Structures are given as structure tokens and as C-alpha cells.
């Protein structure tokens, strides 16, 4: 699509579209969307919520479930409701749109016609399409990610692989490299979102670096908050954290539900249902659930006089007391016994303050039964 200038409401997790006051201008290759879903593991007892904003010309057919926003048609996630382009805040309409209503929803604010669109079927990349057509006045541009797309959104989408670095497409279009861990015993494939084992990568980074990700998936790295958000909200996900000290003893901390919000929500953390190796206390989820992500240049913790990320030298979800955290796997890599929380540590394992040898955070889709 060649035209631009679309303006859309842009919010996540709102119960009513009137609650959204943020407006963004879409890029040339984006359209407005409204998506309705239910939230959390107990989806039968939670309210219907909306995400609205710009998206990269993905599947957006009113009334049709699909993988456009990673929702995959599960019961938690309903349908794309509206999808228009070149409009003035076209996704303000909150009524659920039937497929037959789509023309009327967009036509009222989209009269000029003569829009140029790529026109191809079955291509794996936009670059493979060279055909252009002119849309009619009652038509909109549409890019549909077909259910038979070969693009894996996360490591769990790939079969018959071994642990290693692979290309995934968290938003269905843009490739990134990620480390996949294959648990052959439990027949599970996990996407690594954080790994540290050498101390060669500095984790005292600013907001944009944590947003985009840094390091190499072959070694120490942070996958990127935008990517973690895209994967963890595509369907329900669980989190597993591997910890190892310098005696090569190890522990696991597992959470049955994990997601982080988008940047507008400051990558808010949601964790439920802890289980872990004996001797490891849940000092993470029980303290920082619902907290916002902070970095040295964006202080989102709830302490008035302390910037925890600046003090403890790492981007993380901090809680509201003077200690800032009982767990900080993005703190300085100091290798062994330390005297305070400014370290890569998990409180009381193997002792109160101890900078760990290795940590790995990995997520996996919860299988629908």
C-alpha cells in the first residue's frame, strides 16, 4: 500500500474504547485494527478486553479468527473486528463487526479510492510480489497470513529440531534469531528470552536497547521486550527459569502463566502459579507480579526517591520497597558472593546475596486441551 497518513487509537487491555486516549499515526505499510479477547488463564471469568492500534497489514478480516495478532483462534482470543486504512481514527467503532459489515465500516471514512496495493497469492515475502493493482473506492488493502504459512512464530512452532539458534517470526513477517531449547524428555520446545553464562555482555542498558534486544542468541543476550510481548501474548504461555551457581548446582523456577504488556503498558509483568525445585523460594512472581519494567533512563518502579534500575545496574521489574528486588537476573555479573542486591542474583540461593554463574529464562505456549 502506497498511501499514508492513517491515525488510529493505540491502547492495549482496555475494557471500553472510550478509555483509550492515545493516538498514533500509522506507517505506510500499516493499517488500523481493533481486536477483542479475554485475558488470563481463567478466560471464562474475565472481562472482554480490546487492543487497538496500527499493525503491519496482517490478516484482519472481521469475524474471522486467525493468526494475524498471534491469537491463533483459541477460545481466549476472538476475532479481528475492524480493519481499515487511510481513515481518521477508523478503529473507534466498538461494535462487533460481521464480515458483511466490513464495507460499511470502512467506506464511510475511506472514499478517495485510487489506492495502490500489492496483489499476489501464496508469497513468502512481500519482496516476492511485483504485481500492483488499484483498489476500488469501497475496497481496502489486505495482507492475509495464511494458516499454511511456513513462518514459525516461536520455537514451539518448529518440529524435529535440536537445541540451537533458529529464525522465528514473532509478528508473522519480520525474522529474528532466537535460541531454542528442546526438552526431549517432556517433548517440549522453548524460546529463550534471556541467557547469561559468561558476563561478556553488559546488561546495564537503556530503554530502547531492552525494547529491541541485545547480545547474541549464541551467548549472553536479552531477546527484546517488544518480541517477548509479541510471543507471550500470542496465546497463553508459561515461563521456566534455570539458575546455576559456581559449584554447578542448579534450580528451576516455573510459572504456569507468563506475559508482558506492550510498550504503552511499560512491559507490565503478569505471572501466575509458581512451582520450583526444592529449596528455591518464589522471590520473583510473588513480589513483582503486575510491576512495570524499568531501566536506568526510564524509572517505572514505585519508589519515589530511588531509581532501582540505575542503582542496581540492570533493566528489570522492581518492587516498591527500599531493597528494589529479591531477584534480578539482569544485574551485574560478579561471579560469586556479594554484599548487596546489585548483582545477578536470586535471594537466598545458594545464599542471601550471590552472583550466579548462569541464568536462562525461556517461554513456551501452553498446549490447548
Backbone torsions as a table, in degrees:
resi	resn	phi	psi	omega
1	UNK	NA	133.3	-171.5
2	UNK	-98.0	-30.1	-175.9
3	UNK	-73.2	165.7	-179.8
4	UNK	-146.5	-170.8	176.8
5	UNK	95.8	12.4	178.1
6	UNK	-72.4	143.2	177.1
7	UNK	-124.5	130.0	-174.1
8	UNK	-135.2	148.4	164.1
9	UNK	-61.2	148.4	-176.2
10	UNK	-143.9	95.7	179.6
11	UNK	-149.6	161.4	177.4
12	UNK	-129.6	144.1	172.2
13	UNK	67.8	34.7	179.8
14	UNK	-101.1	147.4	179.9
15	UNK	-84.2	-29.5	178.8
16	UNK	-134.1	140.4	-179.5
17	UNK	-64.4	-22.5	176.8
18	UNK	-69.0	-14.2	178.2
19	UNK	-78.5	-12.1	-176.2
20	UNK	-92.8	124.8	178.9
21	UNK	-118.9	4.1	-178.7
22	UNK	-94.0	132.2	179.4
23	UNK	-123.6	137.5	176.5
24	UNK	-130.3	154.2	175.1
25	UNK	-95.9	126.3	-178.2
26	UNK	-76.2	155.1	174.5
27	UNK	-75.5	172.8	-176.8
28	UNK	-61.1	-30.6	-175.6
29	UNK	-102.3	21.7	-177.7
30	UNK	-119.2	160.0	173.5
31	UNK	-131.1	162.5	174.4
32	UNK	-77.8	151.4	174.7
33	UNK	-144.2	156.9	167.2
34	UNK	-128.4	127.7	-178.5
35	UNK	-128.7	132.9	-179.1
36	UNK	-109.9	141.6	-179.2
37	UNK	-160.5	171.1	169.7
38	UNK	-110.5	158.8	-164.1
39	UNK	-117.7	139.8	168.8
40	UNK	87.5	176.4	-174.7
41	UNK	-71.7	-30.3	-179.6
42	UNK	-97.4	65.8	-169.1
43	UNK	-64.9	-21.4	-178.7
44	UNK	-74.1	-16.1	-174.1
45	UNK	-120.4	16.9	-179.7
46	UNK	-116.1	153.6	-177.1
47	UNK	-71.3	160.3	173.1
48	UNK	-75.0	134.3	-179.0
49	UNK	-121.4	164.8	-180.0
50	UNK	-125.4	142.4	162.3
51	UNK	-113.1	134.7	176.7
52	UNK	-135.9	151.7	177.8
53	UNK	157.4	-161.0	177.0
54	UNK	-94.4	147.9	175.8
55	UNK	-146.3	159.1	-170.7
56	UNK	-82.8	72.3	171.6
57	UNK	41.2	52.6	-178.7
58	UNK	-95.8	-169.9	178.3
59	UNK	-64.6	119.0	-179.9
60	UNK	-146.9	77.4	179.1
61	UNK	-112.6	113.9	-177.5
62	UNK	-52.6	133.9	178.2
63	UNK	83.1	-3.6	-179.1
64	UNK	-110.6	119.1	173.8
65	UNK	-71.8	157.5	179.9
66	UNK	179.1	-172.9	-173.2
67	UNK	-97.0	12.4	-175.2
68	UNK	-55.3	-47.5	-179.8
69	UNK	-103.9	22.3	-180.0
70	UNK	76.7	11.5	-173.1
71	UNK	-81.0	-23.3	171.7
72	UNK	59.4	17.8	174.4
73	UNK	69.6	19.2	177.9
74	UNK	-73.0	169.1	-176.9
75	UNK	-66.3	-23.1	-179.7
76	UNK	-72.3	-26.9	-171.2
77	UNK	-121.6	123.8	-170.1
78	UNK	-84.6	-96.3	-172.6
79	UNK	-145.4	160.5	165.2
80	UNK	-70.2	128.9	-175.6
81	UNK	-93.5	-48.6	179.0
82	UNK	-137.0	151.3	177.0
83	UNK	-152.9	108.0	-177.9
84	UNK	-131.4	163.2	173.5
85	UNK	-136.3	158.3	180.0
86	UNK	57.3	45.5	-177.5
87	UNK	-120.3	176.9	173.9
88	UNK	-106.5	96.2	-178.3
89	UNK	52.1	59.9	-172.1
90	UNK	-70.5	-22.0	-175.8
91	UNK	-91.4	24.1	175.9
92	UNK	-75.5	-17.3	-177.5
93	UNK	-74.0	122.9	-175.6
94	UNK	-97.4	-14.0	-178.9
95	UNK	-66.2	141.6	179.6
96	UNK	-67.6	124.7	-175.5
97	UNK	-91.5	132.0	171.3
98	UNK	-83.3	156.1	179.5
99	UNK	-52.4	-37.5	-178.2
100	UNK	-70.4	-17.9	-178.8
101	UNK	-86.9	-8.7	-170.8
102	UNK	-61.2	-40.9	-179.1
103	UNK	-59.3	-46.7	-177.6
104	UNK	-66.2	-37.9	-177.9
105	UNK	-61.3	-40.7	-175.0
106	UNK	-95.6	-27.4	-174.8
107	UNK	-64.5	-34.1	-174.4
108	UNK	-63.5	-25.9	-179.1
109	UNK	-118.8	16.9	-172.9
110	UNK	-142.5	69.3	-169.2
111	UNK	-99.7	-15.5	-164.3
112	UNK	-72.6	-25.7	178.4
113	UNK	67.9	-167.9	176.7
114	UNK	59.5	27.7	175.7
115	UNK	-80.2	141.2	179.0
116	UNK	-98.5	131.9	-178.8
117	UNK	-134.8	145.6	166.6
118	UNK	-64.3	146.0	-176.4
119	UNK	-139.2	94.6	-179.7
120	UNK	-146.7	158.8	175.0
121	UNK	-122.1	142.0	170.4
122	UNK	70.4	21.8	178.8
123	UNK	-87.0	148.4	178.4
124	UNK	-88.2	-16.8	-178.6
125	UNK	-148.5	148.3	174.8
126	UNK	-57.5	-31.0	-177.9
127	UNK	-66.5	-19.3	179.8
128	UNK	-81.8	-9.8	-176.8
129	UNK	-100.3	125.6	-179.8
130	UNK	-119.8	-1.3	-179.4
131	UNK	-87.6	136.8	178.4
132	UNK	-125.6	137.8	175.8
133	UNK	-130.6	159.5	177.4
134	UNK	-98.3	123.7	-179.2
135	UNK	-75.8	151.6	173.5
136	UNK	-76.3	170.1	-176.0
137	UNK	-66.2	-23.8	-178.7
138	UNK	-104.3	19.4	179.8
139	UNK	-115.6	157.3	176.0
140	UNK	-126.9	158.8	173.7
141	UNK	-70.3	143.5	179.6
142	UNK	-143.4	131.5	169.4
143	UNK	-117.6	121.0	-177.6
144	UNK	-110.8	123.1	172.8
145	UNK	-86.7	106.6	-173.1
146	UNK	-69.5	151.3	-179.4
147	UNK	-62.4	-20.1	179.4
148	UNK	-94.3	16.0	177.6
149	UNK	-59.0	140.0	-180.0
150	UNK	-86.9	1.2	-176.5
151	UNK	-79.9	119.1	175.6
152	UNK	-80.2	131.3	178.4
153	UNK	-76.5	-29.0	-177.9
154	UNK	-156.1	175.8	-175.9
155	UNK	-61.8	-32.2	-178.2
156	UNK	-63.9	-17.3	178.8
157	UNK	-79.5	-12.6	-176.2
158	UNK	-100.5	135.9	-177.2
159	UNK	-112.2	154.9	175.2
160	UNK	56.8	44.6	176.2
161	UNK	-116.4	165.7	172.2
162	UNK	-111.1	167.2	-179.3
163	UNK	-60.2	136.3	-179.3
164	UNK	162.6	-172.8	-177.4
165	UNK	-92.4	130.7	-179.1
166	UNK	-136.8	165.1	175.2
167	UNK	-92.3	128.3	175.0
168	UNK	-125.3	166.0	-177.6
169	UNK	-129.4	79.7	-174.3
170	UNK	-56.3	-33.7	178.5
171	UNK	-99.4	6.2	178.9
172	UNK	90.1	-9.0	-174.5
173	UNK	-132.8	-42.3	-170.8
174	UNK	-97.0	123.2	-176.3
175	UNK	-79.8	142.4	169.7
176	UNK	-137.7	160.0	177.5
177	UNK	-98.7	135.4	-178.9
178	UNK	-142.1	151.7	176.4
179	UNK	-89.4	127.8	178.9
180	UNK	-106.6	132.2	176.2
181	UNK	-109.5	122.1	-178.9
182	UNK	-102.0	117.8	175.6
183	UNK	-96.3	95.0	-176.1
184	UNK	-66.6	-30.9	-178.4
185	UNK	-64.3	-46.4	-179.3
186	UNK	-95.9	1.5	179.3
187	UNK	55.6	51.4	-179.9
188	UNK	-128.8	146.8	177.7
189	UNK	-124.0	123.3	-171.9
190	UNK	-111.5	147.7	174.0
191	UNK	-100.4	121.8	-178.8
192	UNK	-78.9	127.6	178.4
193	UNK	-108.0	-16.8	175.5
194	UNK	-152.8	139.2	175.1
195	UNK	-149.8	137.3	175.1
196	UNK	-143.9	132.2	178.4
197	UNK	-152.7	-5.7	-176.0
198	UNK	-126.6	-24.9	-174.8
199	UNK	78.9	10.1	-176.9
200	UNK	-78.4	-15.6	-178.4
201	UNK	-112.1	128.7	178.3
202	UNK	-77.2	124.6	179.9
203	UNK	-99.6	5.4	175.7
204	UNK	-86.1	76.0	-171.7
205	UNK	-115.2	166.7	-179.8
206	UNK	-89.3	179.7	-174.0
207	UNK	-59.6	-47.9	-176.9
208	UNK	-64.1	-35.1	178.8
209	UNK	-68.1	-41.2	175.7
210	UNK	-68.3	-32.5	177.0
211	UNK	-62.8	-47.7	-176.1
212	UNK	-82.7	-28.0	-173.5
213	UNK	97.3	157.7	-178.6
214	UNK	-155.6	168.0	-174.8
215	UNK	81.2	-171.9	-179.2
216	UNK	-119.6	137.1	177.8
217	UNK	-62.8	-13.5	174.8
218	UNK	-77.1	-13.4	-176.8
219	UNK	-147.2	-142.5	179.8
220	UNK	-66.2	133.3	-179.2
221	UNK	-168.9	162.3	167.5
222	UNK	-120.1	124.7	-171.1
223	UNK	-65.7	-32.3	-179.7
224	UNK	121.8	129.4	-175.3
225	UNK	-63.9	-37.4	177.4
226	UNK	-61.9	-42.5	-179.1
227	UNK	-68.6	-43.0	178.6
228	UNK	-60.6	-40.0	177.2
229	UNK	-62.9	-46.8	-178.2
230	UNK	-59.6	-44.1	-178.1
231	UNK	-71.6	-48.0	-171.4
232	UNK	-70.5	-21.0	178.6
233	UNK	-101.6	1.4	179.8
234	UNK	-67.0	-42.1	168.2
235	UNK	-149.1	-176.0	177.2
236	UNK	-67.3	138.5	-179.4
237	UNK	-130.6	157.3	173.5
238	UNK	-117.8	160.9	-176.1
239	UNK	-123.3	137.3	172.1
240	UNK	-128.0	133.9	-179.8
241	UNK	-119.6	125.4	177.8
242	UNK	-103.8	130.0	178.9
243	UNK	-123.9	141.7	179.2
244	UNK	-143.4	137.4	177.9
245	UNK	-100.0	-175.9	-175.2
246	UNK	-80.8	-0.3	169.1
247	UNK	-95.1	5.6	-178.4
248	UNK	67.8	15.7	168.6
249	UNK	-75.6	150.6	-176.5
250	UNK	-142.1	158.6	177.1
251	UNK	-139.8	158.8	172.5
252	UNK	-121.2	139.6	168.8
253	UNK	-119.0	122.7	-174.9
254	UNK	-121.2	142.0	177.3
255	UNK	-129.9	130.1	-174.1
256	UNK	-74.4	-15.0	176.9
257	UNK	-144.4	133.2	-178.5
258	UNK	-146.9	136.3	166.9
259	UNK	-160.5	159.3	169.3
260	UNK	-125.8	147.4	179.2
261	UNK	-72.4	179.4	179.5
262	UNK	-84.1	-175.2	-176.0
263	UNK	-64.6	-34.2	177.7
264	UNK	-60.9	-30.1	177.7
265	UNK	-95.5	12.6	177.4
266	UNK	59.0	35.3	177.4
267	UNK	52.5	46.4	-178.9
268	UNK	-58.2	137.4	-174.8
269	UNK	-93.7	133.3	173.5
270	UNK	-125.6	122.6	-179.3
271	UNK	-135.8	140.3	176.8
272	UNK	-138.9	153.5	163.6
273	UNK	60.5	79.3	179.5
274	UNK	-81.8	141.8	164.9
275	UNK	-145.8	144.2	-176.6
276	UNK	-155.7	173.0	177.1
277	UNK	-63.2	143.1	178.5
278	UNK	-53.7	137.7	180.0
279	UNK	93.0	-4.0	178.8
280	UNK	-112.2	118.6	-178.8
281	UNK	-88.9	145.1	179.0
282	UNK	-76.4	83.7	175.6
283	UNK	-92.8	3.4	-178.9
284	UNK	-99.8	-78.1	-174.4
285	UNK	-60.1	-37.5	-176.8
286	UNK	-70.3	-13.7	-178.6
287	UNK	-110.1	-34.0	-171.6
288	UNK	-116.7	8.6	175.1
289	UNK	-57.1	133.1	-178.3
290	UNK	77.1	1.9	177.9
291	UNK	-78.3	159.2	179.7
292	UNK	-93.9	155.9	179.1
293	UNK	-79.0	139.8	179.9
294	UNK	-127.9	147.0	170.3
295	UNK	-131.5	173.9	-175.8
296	UNK	-62.1	-24.9	-179.7
297	UNK	-106.1	2.5	175.0
298	UNK	-143.6	96.6	-173.6
299	UNK	-87.0	102.0	-180.0
300	UNK	-111.3	8.0	175.1
301	UNK	-74.5	168.3	-173.4
302	UNK	-97.9	17.3	174.9
303	UNK	-90.5	128.2	-173.0
304	UNK	-70.9	-36.2	-169.9
305	UNK	-113.2	8.4	-177.1
306	UNK	-133.5	133.3	168.7
307	UNK	-99.3	97.9	-173.2
308	UNK	-60.4	-40.3	-178.2
309	UNK	-65.1	-37.8	177.3
310	UNK	-70.0	-42.2	-179.0
311	UNK	-67.5	-41.3	-175.0
312	UNK	-98.5	4.6	168.1
313	UNK	60.9	47.7	175.2
314	UNK	-174.7	143.2	174.4
315	UNK	-72.4	134.3	-174.8
316	UNK	-170.0	174.3	172.4
317	UNK	-94.9	108.0	-175.8
318	UNK	-103.2	152.4	178.6
319	UNK	-108.5	171.1	-164.2
320	UNK	-92.8	60.6	162.3
321	UNK	-140.9	175.7	-170.3
322	UNK	-66.8	-16.6	177.6
323	UNK	-77.9	-20.6	-179.0
324	UNK	71.7	-42.3	-176.8
325	UNK	-159.5	153.6	167.0
326	UNK	-106.5	-9.3	176.6
327	UNK	-141.7	132.5	172.8
328	UNK	-151.1	93.5	-177.6
329	UNK	-81.1	-2.9	175.8
330	UNK	-108.3	12.5	176.5
331	UNK	-75.7	177.5	-178.0
332	UNK	-58.1	141.3	178.7
333	UNK	-87.4	99.5	-171.8
334	UNK	-112.0	-8.4	169.0
335	UNK	63.6	77.0	171.8
336	UNK	114.9	-158.0	-175.0
337	UNK	-62.8	133.0	176.1
338	UNK	-131.9	176.2	-173.5
339	UNK	-109.8	-5.3	-179.5
340	UNK	-154.1	-173.9	-173.3
341	UNK	-83.7	1.4	178.2
342	UNK	-83.2	72.3	-176.5
343	UNK	-165.2	168.6	172.9
344	UNK	-82.4	97.4	-169.0
345	UNK	-147.3	162.3	170.1
346	UNK	-128.5	115.7	-171.7
347	UNK	-51.0	134.9	174.4
348	UNK	70.1	9.7	171.4
349	UNK	-137.1	125.7	-6.2
350	UNK	-77.0	-5.0	172.9
351	UNK	-149.4	-179.2	-170.3
352	UNK	-54.7	-53.9	177.9
353	UNK	-125.3	115.0	-175.0
354	UNK	-151.8	124.3	179.0
355	UNK	-83.6	117.2	-170.0
356	UNK	-71.9	160.3	176.2
357	UNK	-80.6	-38.6	-173.2
358	UNK	-149.0	142.3	169.1
359	UNK	-141.8	143.6	175.0
360	UNK	-139.0	124.2	173.7
361	UNK	-107.4	128.1	-176.4
362	UNK	-141.8	147.1	-177.0
363	UNK	-126.4	155.8	179.9
364	UNK	-149.1	145.4	175.7
365	UNK	-61.9	140.5	173.7
366	UNK	-81.0	122.2	-177.5
367	UNK	-65.3	131.0	176.5
368	UNK	-76.8	131.4	179.7
369	UNK	-93.7	NA	NA
